[in-house]
Amino acid sequence: MSQENPKSLSTQIAVMHNDIKWIRDEVTEIKNFTQDHEKEHKGMFLKLMSIVVILTSAIAGMIAYFIKS
């Protein structure tokens, strides 16, 4: 990993950290919604899991990009 511009890298890491916190909050909100409306929205769990998979893939891609650069 290049150390040419550490301020930029630390800024990017801070942005990623904020994105991860936002994603965690969104997943928690969806999880709470599914628990409250479990009987009415049985398919919501699959939607939640697909969102988690997509977001996890996005985070893994960002981390791989920063490690590669």
mmCIF file of the N, C-alpha and C atoms, coordinates in Angstrom:
data_MODEL
# 
_entry.id   MODEL 
# 
loop_
_atom_site.group_PDB 
_atom_site.id 
_atom_site.type_symbol 
_atom_site.label_atom_id 
_atom_site.label_alt_id 
_atom_site.label_comp_id 
_atom_site.label_asym_id 
_atom_site.label_entity_id 
_atom_site.label_seq_id 
_atom_site.pdbx_PDB_ins_code 
_atom_site.Cartn_x 
_atom_site.Cartn_y 
_atom_site.Cartn_z 
_atom_site.occupancy 
_atom_site.B_iso_or_equiv 
_atom_site.pdbx_formal_charge 
_atom_site.auth_seq_id 
_atom_site.auth_comp_id 
_atom_site.auth_asym_id 
_atom_site.auth_atom_id 
_atom_site.pdbx_PDB_model_num 
ATOM 1   N N  . MET A 1 1  ? 0.856   -1.176  0.000  1.00 0.00 ? 1  MET A N  1 
ATOM 2   C CA . MET A 1 1  ? 0.000   0.000   0.000  1.00 0.00 ? 1  MET A CA 1 
ATOM 3   C C  . MET A 1 1  ? 0.894   1.228   0.000  1.00 0.00 ? 1  MET A C  1 
ATOM 4   N N  . SER A 1 2  ? 0.629   2.167   -0.888 1.00 0.00 ? 2  SER A N  1 
ATOM 5   C CA . SER A 1 2  ? 1.490   3.340   -0.984 1.00 0.00 ? 2  SER A CA 1 
ATOM 6   C C  . SER A 1 2  ? 1.158   4.335   0.111  1.00 0.00 ? 2  SER A C  1 
ATOM 7   N N  . GLN A 1 3  ? 2.210   4.982   0.615  1.00 0.00 ? 3  GLN A N  1 
ATOM 8   C CA . GLN A 1 3  ? 2.060   5.974   1.682  1.00 0.00 ? 3  GLN A CA 1 
ATOM 9   C C  . GLN A 1 3  ? 2.245   7.386   1.130  1.00 0.00 ? 3  GLN A C  1 
ATOM 10  N N  . GLU A 1 4  ? 1.971   7.601   -0.164 1.00 0.00 ? 4  GLU A N  1 
ATOM 11  C CA . GLU A 1 4  ? 2.219   8.890   -0.789 1.00 0.00 ? 4  GLU A CA 1 
ATOM 12  C C  . GLU A 1 4  ? 1.366   9.994   -0.177 1.00 0.00 ? 4  GLU A C  1 
ATOM 13  N N  . ASN A 1 5  ? 0.123   9.707   0.091  1.00 0.00 ? 5  ASN A N  1 
ATOM 14  C CA . ASN A 1 5  ? -0.773  10.734  0.615  1.00 0.00 ? 5  ASN A CA 1 
ATOM 15  C C  . ASN A 1 5  ? -1.558  10.159  1.790  1.00 0.00 ? 5  ASN A C  1 
ATOM 16  N N  . PRO A 1 6  ? -0.935  10.059  2.974  1.00 0.00 ? 6  PRO A N  1 
ATOM 17  C CA . PRO A 1 6  ? -1.609  9.417   4.114  1.00 0.00 ? 6  PRO A CA 1 
ATOM 18  C C  . PRO A 1 6  ? -2.845  10.176  4.576  1.00 0.00 ? 6  PRO A C  1 
ATOM 19  N N  . LYS A 1 7  ? -2.865  11.512  4.410  1.00 0.00 ? 7  LYS A N  1 
ATOM 20  C CA . LYS A 1 7  ? -4.047  12.266  4.822  1.00 0.00 ? 7  LYS A CA 1 
ATOM 21  C C  . LYS A 1 7  ? -5.251  11.850  3.983  1.00 0.00 ? 7  LYS A C  1 
ATOM 22  N N  . SER A 1 8  ? -5.012  11.706  2.691  1.00 0.00 ? 8  SER A N  1 
ATOM 23  C CA . SER A 1 8  ? -6.087  11.281  1.810  1.00 0.00 ? 8  SER A CA 1 
ATOM 24  C C  . SER A 1 8  ? -6.558  9.874   2.186  1.00 0.00 ? 8  SER A C  1 
ATOM 25  N N  . LEU A 1 9  ? -5.608  8.994   2.481  1.00 0.00 ? 9  LEU A N  1 
ATOM 26  C CA . LEU A 1 9  ? -5.957  7.626   2.860  1.00 0.00 ? 9  LEU A CA 1 
ATOM 27  C C  . LEU A 1 9  ? -6.736  7.612   4.170  1.00 0.00 ? 9  LEU A C  1 
ATOM 28  N N  . SER A 1 10 ? -6.280  8.403   5.150  1.00 0.00 ? 10 SER A N  1 
ATOM 29  C CA . SER A 1 10 ? -6.997  8.427   6.425  1.00 0.00 ? 10 SER A CA 1 
ATOM 30  C C  . SER A 1 10 ? -8.388  9.030   6.248  1.00 0.00 ? 10 SER A C  1 
ATOM 31  N N  . THR A 1 11 ? -8.511  9.996   5.352  1.00 0.00 ? 11 THR A N  1 
ATOM 32  C CA . THR A 1 11 ? -9.835  10.562  5.067  1.00 0.00 ? 11 THR A CA 1 
ATOM 33  C C  . THR A 1 11 ? -10.731 9.509   4.434  1.00 0.00 ? 11 THR A C  1 
ATOM 34  N N  . GLN A 1 12 ? -10.177 8.742   3.499  1.00 0.00 ? 12 GLN A N  1 
ATOM 35  C CA . GLN A 1 12 ? -10.956 7.684   2.855  1.00 0.00 ? 12 GLN A CA 1 
ATOM 36  C C  . GLN A 1 12 ? -11.374 6.623   3.865  1.00 0.00 ? 12 GLN A C  1 
ATOM 37  N N  . ILE A 1 13 ? -10.477 6.285   4.782  1.00 0.00 ? 13 ILE A N  1 
ATOM 38  C CA . ILE A 1 13 ? -10.807 5.295   5.811  1.00 0.00 ? 13 ILE A CA 1 
ATOM 39  C C  . ILE A 1 13 ? -11.899 5.833   6.729  1.00 0.00 ? 13 ILE A C  1 
ATOM 40  N N  . ALA A 1 14 ? -11.823 7.125   7.074  1.00 0.00 ? 14 ALA A N  1 
ATOM 41  C CA . ALA A 1 14 ? -12.859 7.726   7.918  1.00 0.00 ? 14 ALA A CA 1 
ATOM 42  C C  . ALA A 1 14 ? -14.207 7.707   7.212  1.00 0.00 ? 14 ALA A C  1 
ATOM 43  N N  . VAL A 1 15 ? -14.207 7.982   5.913  1.00 0.00 ? 15 VAL A N  1 
ATOM 44  C CA . VAL A 1 15 ? -15.456 7.936   5.147  1.00 0.00 ? 15 VAL A CA 1 
ATOM 45  C C  . VAL A 1 15 ? -16.000 6.512   5.126  1.00 0.00 ? 15 VAL A C  1 
ATOM 46  N N  . MET A 1 16 ? -15.114 5.523   4.911  1.00 0.00 ? 16 MET A N  1 
ATOM 47  C CA . MET A 1 16 ? -15.556 4.128   4.925  1.00 0.00 ? 16 MET A CA 1 
ATOM 48  C C  . MET A 1 16 ? -16.124 3.754   6.286  1.00 0.00 ? 16 MET A C  1 
ATOM 49  N N  . HIS A 1 17 ? -15.487 4.229   7.365  1.00 0.00 ? 17 HIS A N  1 
ATOM 50  C CA . HIS A 1 17 ? -15.960 3.928   8.712  1.00 0.00 ? 17 HIS A CA 1 
ATOM 51  C C  . HIS A 1 17 ? -17.360 4.505   8.920  1.00 0.00 ? 17 HIS A C  1 
ATOM 52  N N  . ASN A 1 18 ? -17.580 5.734   8.467  1.00 0.00 ? 18 ASN A N  1 
ATOM 53  C CA . ASN A 1 18 ? -18.910 6.340   8.580  1.00 0.00 ? 18 ASN A CA 1 
ATOM 54  C C  . ASN A 1 18 ? -19.929 5.582   7.746  1.00 0.00 ? 18 ASN A C  1 
ATOM 55  N N  . ASP A 1 19 ? -19.527 5.128   6.547  1.00 0.00 ? 19 ASP A N  1 
ATOM 56  C CA . ASP A 1 19 ? -20.432 4.341   5.712  1.00 0.00 ? 19 ASP A CA 1 
ATOM 57  C C  . ASP A 1 19 ? -20.805 3.040   6.405  1.00 0.00 ? 19 ASP A C  1 
ATOM 58  N N  . ILE A 1 20 ? -19.826 2.391   7.032  1.00 0.00 ? 20 ILE A N  1 
ATOM 59  C CA . ILE A 1 20 ? -20.095 1.131   7.729  1.00 0.00 ? 20 ILE A CA 1 
ATOM 60  C C  . ILE A 1 20 ? -21.054 1.361   8.893  1.00 0.00 ? 20 ILE A C  1 
ATOM 61  N N  . LYS A 1 21 ? -20.860 2.466   9.642  1.00 0.00 ? 21 LYS A N  1 
ATOM 62  C CA . LYS A 1 21 ? -21.777 2.768   10.746 1.00 0.00 ? 21 LYS A CA 1 
ATOM 63  C C  . LYS A 1 21 ? -23.183 3.023   10.212 1.00 0.00 ? 21 LYS A C  1 
ATOM 64  N N  . TRP A 1 22 ? -23.296 3.732   9.086  1.00 0.00 ? 22 TRP A N  1 
ATOM 65  C CA . TRP A 1 22 ? -24.610 4.002   8.492  1.00 0.00 ? 22 TRP A CA 1 
ATOM 66  C C  . TRP A 1 22 ? -25.267 2.697   8.059  1.00 0.00 ? 22 TRP A C  1 
ATOM 67  N N  . ILE A 1 23 ? -24.487 1.820   7.403  1.00 0.00 ? 23 ILE A N  1 
ATOM 68  C CA . ILE A 1 23 ? -25.019 0.532   6.952  1.00 0.00 ? 23 ILE A CA 1 
ATOM 69  C C  . ILE A 1 23 ? -25.495 -0.288  8.147  1.00 0.00 ? 23 ILE A C  1 
ATOM 70  N N  . ARG A 1 24 ? -24.707 -0.305  9.222  1.00 0.00 ? 24 ARG A N  1 
ATOM 71  C CA . ARG A 1 24 ? -25.085 -1.053  10.420 1.00 0.00 ? 24 ARG A CA 1 
ATOM 72  C C  . ARG A 1 24 ? -26.398 -0.521  10.993 1.00 0.00 ? 24 ARG A C  1 
ATOM 73  N N  . ASP A 1 25 ? -26.539 0.805   11.033 1.00 0.00 ? 25 ASP A N  1 
ATOM 74  C CA . ASP A 1 25 ? -27.781 1.405   11.526 1.00 0.00 ? 25 ASP A CA 1 
ATOM 75  C C  . ASP A 1 25 ? -28.969 1.033   10.641 1.00 0.00 ? 25 ASP A C  1 
ATOM 76  N N  . GLU A 1 26 ? -28.759 1.054   9.323  1.00 0.00 ? 26 GLU A N  1 
ATOM 77  C CA . GLU A 1 26 ? -29.837 0.694   8.397  1.00 0.00 ? 26 GLU A CA 1 
ATOM 78  C C  . GLU A 1 26 ? -30.238 -0.769  8.579  1.00 0.00 ? 26 GLU A C  1 
ATOM 79  N N  . VAL A 1 27 ? -29.252 -1.652  8.706  1.00 0.00 ? 27 VAL A N  1 
ATOM 80  C CA . VAL A 1 27 ? -29.546 -3.077  8.884  1.00 0.00 ? 27 VAL A CA 1 
ATOM 81  C C  . VAL A 1 27 ? -30.285 -3.298  10.200 1.00 0.00 ? 27 VAL A C  1 
ATOM 82  N N  . THR A 1 28 ? -29.869 -2.599  11.257 1.00 0.00 ? 28 THR A N  1 
ATOM 83  C CA . THR A 1 28 ? -30.549 -2.711  12.548 1.00 0.00 ? 28 THR A CA 1 
ATOM 84  C C  . THR A 1 28 ? -31.989 -2.231  12.437 1.00 0.00 ? 28 THR A C  1 
ATOM 85  N N  . GLU A 1 29 ? -32.193 -1.135  11.709 1.00 0.00 ? 29 GLU A N  1 
ATOM 86  C CA . GLU A 1 29 ? -33.549 -0.615  11.531 1.00 0.00 ? 29 GLU A CA 1 
ATOM 87  C C  . GLU A 1 29 ? -34.423 -1.607  10.772 1.00 0.00 ? 29 GLU A C  1 
ATOM 88  N N  . ILE A 1 30 ? -33.882 -2.198  9.717  1.00 0.00 ? 30 ILE A N  1 
ATOM 89  C CA . ILE A 1 30 ? -34.638 -3.195  8.953  1.00 0.00 ? 30 ILE A CA 1 
ATOM 90  C C  . ILE A 1 30 ? -34.909 -4.424  9.811  1.00 0.00 ? 30 ILE A C  1 
ATOM 91  N N  . LYS A 1 31 ? -33.920 -4.843  10.580 1.00 0.00 ? 31 LYS A N  1 
ATOM 92  C CA . LYS A 1 31 ? -34.078 -6.013  11.452 1.00 0.00 ? 31 LYS A CA 1 
ATOM 93  C C  . LYS A 1 31 ? -35.182 -5.765  12.479 1.00 0.00 ? 31 LYS A C  1 
ATOM 94  N N  . ASN A 1 32 ? -35.178 -4.579  13.095 1.00 0.00 ? 32 ASN A N  1 
ATOM 95  C CA . ASN A 1 32 ? -36.228 -4.252  14.057 1.00 0.00 ? 32 ASN A CA 1 
ATOM 96  C C  . ASN A 1 32 ? -37.595 -4.212  13.384 1.00 0.00 ? 32 ASN A C  1 
ATOM 97  N N  . PHE A 1 33 ? -37.646 -3.686  12.172 1.00 0.00 ? 33 PHE A N  1 
ATOM 98  C CA . PHE A 1 33 ? -38.907 -3.646  11.434 1.00 0.00 ? 33 PHE A CA 1 
ATOM 99  C C  . PHE A 1 33 ? -39.417 -5.056  11.175 1.00 0.00 ? 33 PHE A C  1 
ATOM 100 N N  . THR A 1 34 ? -38.503 -5.965  10.777 1.00 0.00 ? 34 THR A N  1 
ATOM 101 C CA . THR A 1 34 ? -38.936 -7.329  10.489 1.00 0.00 ? 34 THR A CA 1 
ATOM 102 C C  . THR A 1 34 ? -39.420 -8.036  11.747 1.00 0.00 ? 34 THR A C  1 
ATOM 103 N N  . GLN A 1 35 ? -38.786 -7.753  12.877 1.00 0.00 ? 35 GLN A N  1 
ATOM 104 C CA . GLN A 1 35 ? -39.229 -8.387  14.113 1.00 0.00 ? 35 GLN A CA 1 
ATOM 105 C C  . GLN A 1 35 ? -40.606 -7.873  14.520 1.00 0.00 ? 35 GLN A C  1 
ATOM 106 N N  . ASP A 1 36 ? -40.859 -6.578  14.302 1.00 0.00 ? 36 ASP A N  1 
ATOM 107 C CA . ASP A 1 36 ? -42.149 -6.000  14.665 1.00 0.00 ? 36 ASP A CA 1 
ATOM 108 C C  . ASP A 1 36 ? -43.274 -6.473  13.751 1.00 0.00 ? 36 ASP A C  1 
ATOM 109 N N  . HIS A 1 37 ? -42.960 -6.743  12.499 1.00 0.00 ? 37 HIS A N  1 
ATOM 110 C CA . HIS A 1 37 ? -43.990 -7.093  11.524 1.00 0.00 ? 37 HIS A CA 1 
ATOM 111 C C  . HIS A 1 37 ? -43.736 -8.475  10.926 1.00 0.00 ? 37 HIS A C  1 
ATOM 112 N N  . GLU A 1 38 ? -43.268 -9.382  11.753 1.00 0.00 ? 38 GLU A N  1 
ATOM 113 C CA . GLU A 1 38 ? -42.864 -10.705 11.274 1.00 0.00 ? 38 GLU A CA 1 
ATOM 114 C C  . GLU A 1 38 ? -43.999 -11.457 10.591 1.00 0.00 ? 38 GLU A C  1 
ATOM 115 N N  . LYS A 1 39 ? -45.182 -11.435 11.158 1.00 0.00 ? 39 LYS A N  1 
ATOM 116 C CA . LYS A 1 39 ? -46.291 -12.192 10.595 1.00 0.00 ? 39 LYS A CA 1 
ATOM 117 C C  . LYS A 1 39 ? -46.804 -11.580 9.295  1.00 0.00 ? 39 LYS A C  1 
ATOM 118 N N  . GLU A 1 40 ? -46.749 -10.249 9.194  1.00 0.00 ? 40 GLU A N  1 
ATOM 119 C CA . GLU A 1 40 ? -47.264 -9.574  8.005  1.00 0.00 ? 40 GLU A CA 1 
ATOM 120 C C  . GLU A 1 40 ? -46.267 -9.597  6.848  1.00 0.00 ? 40 GLU A C  1 
ATOM 121 N N  . HIS A 1 41 ? -44.979 -9.601  7.164  1.00 0.00 ? 41 HIS A N  1 
ATOM 122 C CA . HIS A 1 41 ? -43.954 -9.468  6.130  1.00 0.00 ? 41 HIS A CA 1 
ATOM 123 C C  . HIS A 1 41 ? -42.964 -10.626 6.215  1.00 0.00 ? 41 HIS A C  1 
ATOM 124 N N  . LYS A 1 42 ? -43.406 -11.811 5.849  1.00 0.00 ? 42 LYS A N  1 
ATOM 125 C CA . LYS A 1 42 ? -42.534 -12.978 5.966  1.00 0.00 ? 42 LYS A CA 1 
ATOM 126 C C  . LYS A 1 42 ? -41.376 -12.940 4.972  1.00 0.00 ? 42 LYS A C  1 
ATOM 127 N N  . GLY A 1 43 ? -41.552 -12.269 3.836  1.00 0.00 ? 43 GLY A N  1 
ATOM 128 C CA . GLY A 1 43 ? -40.484 -12.201 2.840  1.00 0.00 ? 43 GLY A CA 1 
ATOM 129 C C  . GLY A 1 43 ? -39.418 -11.165 3.152  1.00 0.00 ? 43 GLY A C  1 
ATOM 130 N N  . MET A 1 44 ? -39.626 -10.378 4.189  1.00 0.00 ? 44 MET A N  1 
ATOM 131 C CA . MET A 1 44 ? -38.677 -9.307  4.509  1.00 0.00 ? 44 MET A CA 1 
ATOM 132 C C  . MET A 1 44 ? -37.314 -9.860  4.923  1.00 0.00 ? 44 MET A C  1 
ATOM 133 N N  . PHE A 1 45 ? -37.290 -11.029 5.541  1.00 0.00 ? 45 PHE A N  1 
ATOM 134 C CA . PHE A 1 45 ? -36.007 -11.603 5.954  1.00 0.00 ? 45 PHE A CA 1 
ATOM 135 C C  . PHE A 1 45 ? -35.116 -11.854 4.743  1.00 0.00 ? 45 PHE A C  1 
ATOM 136 N N  . LEU A 1 46 ? -35.701 -12.351 3.658  1.00 0.00 ? 46 LEU A N  1 
ATOM 137 C CA . LEU A 1 46 ? -34.908 -12.578 2.455  1.00 0.00 ? 46 LEU A CA 1 
ATOM 138 C C  . LEU A 1 46 ? -34.413 -11.263 1.873  1.00 0.00 ? 46 LEU A C  1 
ATOM 139 N N  . LYS A 1 47 ? -35.239 -10.237 1.928  1.00 0.00 ? 47 LYS A N  1 
ATOM 140 C CA . LYS A 1 47 ? -34.808 -8.919  1.456  1.00 0.00 ? 47 LYS A CA 1 
ATOM 141 C C  . LYS A 1 47 ? -33.674 -8.399  2.327  1.00 0.00 ? 47 LYS A C  1 
ATOM 142 N N  . LEU A 1 48 ? -33.809 -8.563  3.635  1.00 0.00 ? 48 LEU A N  1 
ATOM 143 C CA . LEU A 1 48 ? -32.760 -8.131  4.562  1.00 0.00 ? 48 LEU A CA 1 
ATOM 144 C C  . LEU A 1 48 ? -31.453 -8.848  4.255  1.00 0.00 ? 48 LEU A C  1 
ATOM 145 N N  . MET A 1 49 ? -31.528 -10.150 4.064  1.00 0.00 ? 49 MET A N  1 
ATOM 146 C CA . MET A 1 49 ? -30.309 -10.907 3.807  1.00 0.00 ? 49 MET A CA 1 
ATOM 147 C C  . MET A 1 49 ? -29.690 -10.515 2.472  1.00 0.00 ? 49 MET A C  1 
ATOM 148 N N  . SER A 1 50 ? -30.506 -10.233 1.459  1.00 0.00 ? 50 SER A N  1 
ATOM 149 C CA . SER A 1 50 ? -29.939 -9.809  0.177  1.00 0.00 ? 50 SER A CA 1 
ATOM 150 C C  . SER A 1 50 ? -29.270 -8.450  0.314  1.00 0.00 ? 50 SER A C  1 
ATOM 151 N N  . ILE A 1 51 ? -29.855 -7.545  1.108  1.00 0.00 ? 51 ILE A N  1 
ATOM 152 C CA . ILE A 1 51 ? -29.229 -6.242  1.346  1.00 0.00 ? 51 ILE A CA 1 
ATOM 153 C C  . ILE A 1 51 ? -27.906 -6.431  2.078  1.00 0.00 ? 51 ILE A C  1 
ATOM 154 N N  . VAL A 1 52 ? -27.888 -7.299  3.081  1.00 0.00 ? 52 VAL A N  1 
ATOM 155 C CA . VAL A 1 52 ? -26.654 -7.548  3.840  1.00 0.00 ? 52 VAL A CA 1 
ATOM 156 C C  . VAL A 1 52 ? -25.570 -8.105  2.921  1.00 0.00 ? 52 VAL A C  1 
ATOM 157 N N  . VAL A 1 53 ? -25.936 -9.029  2.048  1.00 0.00 ? 53 VAL A N  1 
ATOM 158 C CA . VAL A 1 53 ? -24.951 -9.617  1.131  1.00 0.00 ? 53 VAL A CA 1 
ATOM 159 C C  . VAL A 1 53 ? -24.404 -8.556  0.181  1.00 0.00 ? 53 VAL A C  1 
ATOM 160 N N  . ILE A 1 54 ? -25.289 -7.731  -0.369 1.00 0.00 ? 54 ILE A N  1 
ATOM 161 C CA . ILE A 1 54 ? -24.854 -6.684  -1.302 1.00 0.00 ? 54 ILE A CA 1 
ATOM 162 C C  . ILE A 1 54 ? -23.941 -5.682  -0.599 1.00 0.00 ? 54 ILE A C  1 
ATOM 163 N N  . LEU A 1 55 ? -24.341 -5.239  0.591  1.00 0.00 ? 55 LEU A N  1 
ATOM 164 C CA . LEU A 1 55 ? -23.536 -4.252  1.308  1.00 0.00 ? 55 LEU A CA 1 
ATOM 165 C C  . LEU A 1 55 ? -22.198 -4.832  1.757  1.00 0.00 ? 55 LEU A C  1 
ATOM 166 N N  . THR A 1 56 ? -22.202 -6.095  2.178  1.00 0.00 ? 56 THR A N  1 
ATOM 167 C CA . THR A 1 56 ? -20.954 -6.743  2.568  1.00 0.00 ? 56 THR A CA 1 
ATOM 168 C C  . THR A 1 56 ? -20.015 -6.852  1.371  1.00 0.00 ? 56 THR A C  1 
ATOM 169 N N  . SER A 1 57 ? -20.566 -7.179  0.214  1.00 0.00 ? 57 SER A N  1 
ATOM 170 C CA . SER A 1 57 ? -19.750 -7.246  -0.998 1.00 0.00 ? 57 SER A CA 1 
ATOM 171 C C  . SER A 1 57 ? -19.176 -5.880  -1.342 1.00 0.00 ? 57 SER A C  1 
ATOM 172 N N  . ALA A 1 58 ? -19.982 -4.838  -1.176 1.00 0.00 ? 58 ALA A N  1 
ATOM 173 C CA . ALA A 1 58 ? -19.506 -3.483  -1.469 1.00 0.00 ? 58 ALA A CA 1 
ATOM 174 C C  . ALA A 1 58 ? -18.375 -3.089  -0.523 1.00 0.00 ? 58 ALA A C  1 
ATOM 175 N N  . ILE A 1 59 ? -18.527 -3.405  0.752  1.00 0.00 ? 59 ILE A N  1 
ATOM 176 C CA . ILE A 1 59 ? -17.482 -3.084  1.729  1.00 0.00 ? 59 ILE A CA 1 
ATOM 177 C C  . ILE A 1 59 ? -16.212 -3.871  1.415  1.00 0.00 ? 59 ILE A C  1 
ATOM 178 N N  . ALA A 1 60 ? -16.359 -5.139  1.097  1.00 0.00 ? 60 ALA A N  1 
ATOM 179 C CA . ALA A 1 60 ? -15.188 -5.956  0.759  1.00 0.00 ? 60 ALA A CA 1 
ATOM 180 C C  . ALA A 1 60 ? -14.497 -5.402  -0.481 1.00 0.00 ? 60 ALA A C  1 
ATOM 181 N N  . GLY A 1 61 ? -15.272 -4.941  -1.448 1.00 0.00 ? 61 GLY A N  1 
ATOM 182 C CA . GLY A 1 61 ? -14.693 -4.337  -2.649 1.00 0.00 ? 61 GLY A CA 1 
ATOM 183 C C  . GLY A 1 61 ? -13.926 -3.070  -2.335 1.00 0.00 ? 61 GLY A C  1 
ATOM 184 N N  . MET A 1 62 ? -14.482 -2.227  -1.459 1.00 0.00 ? 62 MET A N  1 
ATOM 185 C CA . MET A 1 62 ? -13.785 -0.993  -1.082 1.00 0.00 ? 62 MET A CA 1 
ATOM 186 C C  . MET A 1 62 ? -12.475 -1.315  -0.368 1.00 0.00 ? 62 MET A C  1 
ATOM 187 N N  . ILE A 1 63 ? -12.514 -2.273  0.551  1.00 0.00 ? 63 ILE A N  1 
ATOM 188 C CA . ILE A 1 63 ? -11.305 -2.646  1.292  1.00 0.00 ? 63 ILE A CA 1 
ATOM 189 C C  . ILE A 1 63 ? -10.254 -3.208  0.335  1.00 0.00 ? 63 ILE A C  1 
ATOM 190 N N  . ALA A 1 64 ? -10.683 -4.056  -0.589 1.00 0.00 ? 64 ALA A N  1 
ATOM 191 C CA . ALA A 1 64 ? -9.742  -4.623  -1.560 1.00 0.00 ? 64 ALA A CA 1 
ATOM 192 C C  . ALA A 1 64 ? -9.143  -3.529  -2.433 1.00 0.00 ? 64 ALA A C  1 
ATOM 193 N N  . TYR A 1 65 ? -9.943  -2.549  -2.805 1.00 0.00 ? 65 TYR A N  1 
ATOM 194 C CA . TYR A 1 65 ? -9.450  -1.438  -3.623 1.00 0.00 ? 65 TYR A CA 1 
ATOM 195 C C  . TYR A 1 65 ? -8.381  -0.652  -2.875 1.00 0.00 ? 65 TYR A C  1 
ATOM 196 N N  . PHE A 1 66 ? -8.619  -0.369  -1.585 1.00 0.00 ? 66 PHE A N  1 
ATOM 197 C CA . PHE A 1 66 ? -7.652  0.407   -0.820 1.00 0.00 ? 66 PHE A CA 1 
ATOM 198 C C  . PHE A 1 66 ? -6.386  -0.394  -0.546 1.00 0.00 ? 66 PHE A C  1 
ATOM 199 N N  . ILE A 1 67 ? -6.518  -1.691  -0.352 1.00 0.00 ? 67 ILE A N  1 
ATOM 200 C CA . ILE A 1 67 ? -5.332  -2.524  -0.135 1.00 0.00 ? 67 ILE A CA 1 
ATOM 201 C C  . ILE A 1 67 ? -4.510  -2.602  -1.425 1.00 0.00 ? 67 ILE A C  1 
ATOM 202 N N  . LYS A 1 68 ? -5.208  -2.700  -2.553 1.00 0.00 ? 68 LYS A N  1 
ATOM 203 C CA . LYS A 1 68 ? -4.530  -2.823  -3.840 1.00 0.00 ? 68 LYS A CA 1 
ATOM 204 C C  . LYS A 1 68 ? -3.812  -1.534  -4.218 1.00 0.00 ? 68 LYS A C  1 
ATOM 205 N N  . SER A 1 69 ? -4.398  -0.391  -3.884 1.00 0.00 ? 69 SER A N  1 
ATOM 206 C CA . SER A 1 69 ? -3.792  0.881   -4.299 1.00 0.00 ? 69 SER A CA 1 
ATOM 207 C C  . SER A 1 69 ? -2.665  1.331   -3.388 1.00 0.00 ? 69 SER A C  1 
# 
